[in-house]
Amino acid sequence: MKAARFVRTPKGLLIIILALLTMLASAGEGFLLVAPGVFAAVSIAMLIDAPILRVRRGRWHFPSGALLSGLIVAMILSPHEPWYITAITSAVGVLSKYPFRVRKANVFNPAAFALVATFYPFHTAQSWWGALPEIAPAALVLLFATGVFITCRVNKIPVVLAFLGLYYLLATGAAFVGDPARVAELYRAPDLHAVLFFAFFMVTDPPTSPPRHRDQLVYGAIVAVVSFAVFEVIGAVYFLFAGLLVANVWEAWRRGRTPARPSRSSLASS
């Protein structure tokens, strides 16, 4: 019964959606190629998080947040990365939840933090293969539909609209005042798939994003502006994550200075 209830929660539904996207994406990349990284990322994340949760909560809990973080890390990193690099990245994400906290929630999105933290030591490549860029164009419809579905379930529509709207407004403006070829890639696969995956499954992370709609608009705008600025000025492959981490810091600051309010979503990272 507990398992049946869990799969109907936003977190349970997200696990199902990401598992579905992973299986479909495997058809384009090759199952034997992606399987080692996915298994390594998910297993190490859960093995690390399970005993930590046991100590913190006094009893064993299924480490569903670690499962999600591991899946997202594996789906973003190139499947050509060695499995142990993917495992290390996943481990960094899980461990980052505990030293950086405000009240009872982690400050940083675990997957975003890990992907930035391990980029320079290991020079990791990101292909976003889990966002289905190698599958038929109809896969974009599936990515969009599942993303909208989970966004509605966690009550994060304003943050997605704010991010996507301002992000592509900035890209369009840059095309008019600068070199259109520089930003044209943002409207095509795999970048378009990556931005949608990022918006629906990472920007909406409830523990690190605001519950109130007004604050979600500010949060989404911060992600968009910082992400695009990093893309334009530095051109770093992690430009989306840079924007998200800055917004995470803003949300932690906002959360720390305002009275606690009950969250309307139940998708916790831990």
N, C-alpha and C positions, 0 to 999 in steps of 0.2 A: 504493500500500500504506500509506503514512504517513497519508493521508487516511482510509482505511478503519479504521486503528487508532485514529485520533483520535476519530472519531464514536462509538466504543465506550467512550471514557473518560468519567468523570463530567462533565468540562467540555464535551466534544463533545455528550453527551446533553442537557446543560442548554441549550446553544445551540439544539438541535433543538426542545426543549420550549418555550422562550421564543418561537422563531420560529412554532411552531404556535399558541401562545396569541395571538401578535400577529396572525396571519392570521385567526383566529376572531373576535378582538375587533374587527378592522377591519370585519367584517360588521355589527356593531352601531353603530360610530361613523361608518363611512364611510371607504373606502380613501383617497379623495382628501383627506380631512381629516387623517388620521393619517400619511400617507406622508411629507410634508415633514419633520415632526419626527423620525420614525424614521430616515430617511435622513441627516438632518443630525447627529443624535446619534451614530449608528454610524460614519459616515464621518469626522467630526472626531476622534472618540476613537481610531480606528485610525490615522489619519494622524499623530496626535501620538505615539502609543505605539510605532509601528513603528520609527522612527529611534532612539528612546530605547533600545529593546531591542537594536537593532543595536549601539549604542555600548557598552551594558552587557555584552552577551554575546559580542560579537565576530563575530556573523553574524546574518543576517536570520531572524526568527521571525514566524510569523503572530500578530498581536496579538489573540488570542482573549479575553484578559481584558478588553481595551478594548471588544471587540465586546459582551461580556456587560454591562459597565457602561453602555455607550451604550443598549443595548436596555432595560435596567431603568429608566434615567432617562426614556427616551421613553415607556415604558409607564405610568409613574407621573404625569408631568406632564400637565396638560390638553392635549388636542390643539389647543385654541384658542390656546395660547401661540405667539407668533411662532417660526418655525423657528430663528432665530438665538439666541433665549434658550435653547432646548433644546440647541443646539450648545454654547453657552457653559457651560451646566450640565454637560454631558457632559465637556467639556474640563477643567473644574475637578476632576471626579472622577478622571480619569486622572492629572492632574498631582499630585493629593494623595497618590498612592501612593509618591512618591519622597522628599519631604522628611521624611515621618513614617514611620520604619521602626524596628523592633526586630529585631535579627539580620537575617534575610534576608526578612522579611515586612513588608508595610505594616501600619500600626497601624489605620487607619480603613477601614471599608467604603467604597469609592470613591463609589458611588451615594448612600449616605446622607449622606456628608460634603458632596457637591456640592449635594444638594437642600436641606440646611440652610444652606450657605454662600451660596447664591444667592437664598434666600427673601427676605431683607430688601432687598437692592439692587434686585431686579426684581419683588418681590411676586408670585412665581409661584403659580399655582393647581395643585392636584393633584386629579386625578379617578380615578387608578388604573384607567384604562380597559383596560389590559392584563390586569387580573385578572378580566375578563369580567362586570362587574356589569350590563351592558346586554343580555346574552344570556339565553336561556331558563334557568330554574332548573337544568336539567340540566348547564349549564356549570359550576356549583359542584362537581358530582361530578367533572368532568374536571380542574378546578383542584386538587381535593383528591387525586385519584389520581396526577396527574403530580407533585404536590408530595411525596407520600409516597414515590413511586418514587425521585426524586432524593435525598431525605433519607436513604433507606436506602443508596443508592449511595455517599454521602459519609460514612456512619456518624455521622449527627447526630440520631438519633431522640431521645436524652435532652434535647438543648437545645430542640427543638421542643415536646416534651411539657412541659418545665418552663416555657417561655414561655407557651404557650397555656393551660396549666392554671392558673398563678398569675394571668395577665392576666384571664381570665374569672372566676376566683374573686374577685379584687378588684372587678371590675365588678358581680358579683352581690351582694357585700357592700355596695357603695356604693348599690345599688338598694334594699336593705333599710333602710339607715340614713339615706338622703337622698332625693333626688328621682329616682324610677325613670325618668322621661322623659329625664333627662339622659344616662343610660347605655343606654337602649333602642336607640339608633341603632347601638351597637356590635355588636348581634346581627342587624342587617339589612344588606342591600346598600345602598350599596357598601362600608360599613365592614367587614362580615364578610369580603367578598372581599379587601379590602385587607390585613386582618390575616393571612389565610391565605397570601396571596402573600408578604407580608413575612416570615412565619415560615418558609416553605418555601424561599424563594429568596434571602433576605437574611440572616436570623439564622444560617443554616447555612453562610455563606461560610467555607470552610476556612482561608484565610490569616489571617482576623481572629477566628476562634472556636476554642475549645480542642479538641484531638483526644481527650483522655481524657474518659470519660463522667462521672466525678465533677465535673470542672471544667465540663463542659457544663451540668450542673444549676445550678451557681452562676451561670454566664454567662446562662443563660436566665432565671433569677430576677431578675437585675439588669436585664435588658432589660424584663421585665414590670413591675417595681416602678417604675422610673424613667419608663417610658412612661406608665403610668397616673397617676403623680404629676404629670407635665407636663400630661396631659390634664385632670386635675381642677383644678390650681392655675392654669395659664396658659391652657390651651385652645388652644395653638398647633397649627396644622395639621401640623407636623412632629413631633408628640409621639412617634410610633413611632421615628423616626430619632434623636431625642434619647436615648431609652433605649438604642438600639443603639450610639451613639457612646460613651456612658458605659461600656457593657460592653466596647467595643473598648479603651478606656483600661485597664480592669481586666485584660483579657487580655494587653495589651502589658506591663503591670507584672508579671503572673504569669510571662509568658514570659521576661522579662528577668532574673528572680531565680531561675529554676529551670534545671537542666541541660537541654540540648537533647534532645528525643526525636523520633524519626522519626514523621512524620504518617502516619496510615492512610488519608488521602484524597489524591487527586491533582488536586483542582480548585483550582489556584492562580489568583490574581487577575491575575498578570502573565505 
